[in-house]
Structure formats: C-alpha cells, structure tokens
Amino acid sequence: MATLELPDSLRPVLDAVVAVSGGYEGVYLVGGSVRDILLEEPNFDVDVVVEGDAIALARGLADELGGRVRAHKQFGTAVVLYGEDERVDVVTARSETYHAPAVLPTVEPGSIGEDLHRRDFTINAMAVSLKGENLGQLVDPFGGREDLEAGRIRILHDRSFIDDPTRILRAIRYEDRYGFRMDDETVRLARECIATGHVGDLSGARLRDELEALLEEGDVSHAIPRLAELGAQKEIHAHVVADDETVRLFDRLRVLNKEYGLGIPVWRLGFEALGRKLPPGEIVEWLDRLKIRRPDADQIEHAITEGPRLAEDLDGSAADVALAAERHDPDAPLFALALTDSPRLHEYFERLRGTRLEISGADLADLGLGESPRVGEILAEVRRRKLNGELDGRESELEAARELLG
C-alpha cells in the first residue's frame, strides 16, 4: 500500500493527532485534503475522519493544539479552532442510505471504507492514515490517485448522481477548477440523471448553493456551456440560457463590477446573465424557488427587466440617465452598461453615482420658503442641474435655488 509524504505545514496537526489517536481504531485525513496534497495545492482544508467518537478526539486535539472545540453532537462532528486562524474539521466515519432521489440521506456511524464509498468522485474518495504506526498510508479503494493523474472526474457507482444530483454541478465545477474532464461513463450517467428530471427534484436551496459555488469558481468559460451541453440548464429553468453569449456578458459584468468597486456578489451577476431571457412574469417565481434572499432577488429581477430598458433609453441628458439609473442601482445600470458600453453610463459610475446636494430644505427655509411641496421640487431641479454639470459647489446651488424661488 502506498505511503504519502505529508507536507510540513501539517506537522503541528499530525503531531497532535498522533498523540491522541491511540485509543481509536482509525484516524484519517480525507477527501479534498488528500486530493489537494497530491495536486500540490498550497492551501487545503484539514478534514479528519475518525472510526469512533469524533467529538472526543476533537477535544483531545484541542488540548494538544491549545485551541477550542465547537461540537455538533447531533451530527457527530466538531471543529477545532487554534492559532490565529487555523481549523481542523473532525467527523465520525459514516455510511449513508438514500431512500429517494435528490433527498438528503440517512446517516449512521461506519467504517472508513463506508465513509469513502459515500463520497462524490474517486478523486475525493481517498484517505491517509494519521495513526502513528500507519502514518501516511494511502487508502485509495476506487483508483482516485490514478484518476487524479489522468485529469479524470469519475463517480463511484451508477446511482451516484441519482442519489445526489448536485454532484453533476460539482463535477462541472471541478472540470473548470482543475482542467479535468468527466469520463464517458460519468457523462452518460449525468445525462441520464438530468433527462429523468432528478436535478429538478432538488430543493431550491441546494440547487442555489451549487449554482452559486459554480459561478464563484472563477473562469466559467467551460462551465456555463457545459450546463447546456449536458442539458442541465433546462432543469435550472426552462428559459435559462447557458451559452457563449452568457459567458461574455458574465465576464463583462465582473470586469465592470471590479472596475467601479461596486462589490456586487459575483454569483448574483451570474444569475443575471443566465436568466437574461426569462419572461418578466417568471423571474420572481424562479428566484423564490431558489430561496434567494429578497434584496438579492430584487436586484437580479431589476437587472434582467430594467437593465435592457435603460440600455435602450440613453439619449437624454446626463441627469436624465443618472436619475433613471439610480432607481435600480447598482445592478440594472451595470447590466445596461455591459450591454451597451455607453459613455453616459460610464459617466454615471465614474462621477455621477451618489451625487448629493450641499444645500437642504433648511437652506430653502432661510431663503423664505416655508413647508411646501415646492421644497422637494426645487431641490430635485437643483440636483438635476448639478448632475448636468451646470452647478459646482454650495454657492452655485444656493444661487440656482434663489432663481427657482423667483
């Protein structure tokens, strides 16, 4: 059995685990941690599986590391927090039983073999022993190391996607992240799962989480068209479009978002690009099904519905465009800018967005105007002139107000 050389960065954890693992049948580094070590990824999570009481092991580990434990007794899991920002996730080895497609499984304590069998892909179904006498020994029952070297994404068994259709989106995400590809059999099983509607059986929240993770991955030039190639886009929504135009629009939205420091979540821009052709009457229902928070859902809806309208109505003055843009700021005007590259909208984000007057209703009162609807009207007109570049500073605003007061 192969022995894996573990990185020096794990030495404090390894020493601590060796010190406390004597009474346990098996203690292992698992899943993505092993994958990333084999890929020589510099940053990886530390996920430990124990054949036995994970919480008890975590407490011993915390004592050794001078940290603290956050335990979840109902799940048999714990997190050890130590150092400035270090953590170790510890779970009890478990087996899973799926009673219906696309629903969460029933979980019971199990062996390391059962724990690896429940995982998504062979490259994530490897473990390394952290017990002193077997330290570094690789457990690879499904050929994950060979698949990793071949750049291959392969599921563990024929029902894997049916049990958990989110694995299809995760496979696409790994294809993008590592430049890997699903093997032919995995692709065939993914298509069958999608064709039988099991992706649509997922809860909205689970589908949303996987889509958000995919869109946040980075370069999605492969991932988005891959959704369409496999047929998954129609399971997200009948009118979602996952094509090269979607990729270009998403890329442009991300560039502009960063350029103007808007801080819009990248996944939200991705939903806007994917959903750009949804009929207006179906957008809210789609976002509700995905359990997207109302503030984010409103911005996505406005980008899809109001962004194109704004893009078609850019012939007015700078003030006209700015006033229209700020009604649904920031997503709708950003969407319009991505569609048009309009100088007016560039000006909005560069100079006009958030323009405030230096005068207020109190200044109008000093000029002799009491409480009146005219206060709002005059301030609005002064702001419109300021947006058009006609005013500069408090004194010019006061002069414009005096003129409007007659």
Secondary structure, DSSP 8 states (H G I E B T S, - for coil): --B----GGGHHHHHHHHHH-TTSSEEEEETHHHHHHHTT-S----EEEEES-HHHHHHHHHHHHT-EEEEETTTTEEEEEETTTEEEEEEE-EEEE-SSTTS--EEEE--HHHHHHTSSBGGGS-EEE-SGGGTTBEE-TT-HHHHHHHTEE-BSSTTHHHH-THHHHHHHHHHHHH--EE-HHHHHHHHHHHHTTTGGGS-HHHHHHHHHHHHTSS--TTHHHHHHHHTTHHHH-TT---SHHHHHHHHHHHHHHHHTT----HHHHHHHHHTTTS-HHHHHHHHHHTT--HHHHHHHHHHHHHHHHHHT---S-HHHHHHHHGGGTTHHHHHHHHHH--HHHHHIIIIITT---S--HHHHHHTT--SSHHHHHHHHHHHHHHHTT---SHHHHHHHHHHHH-
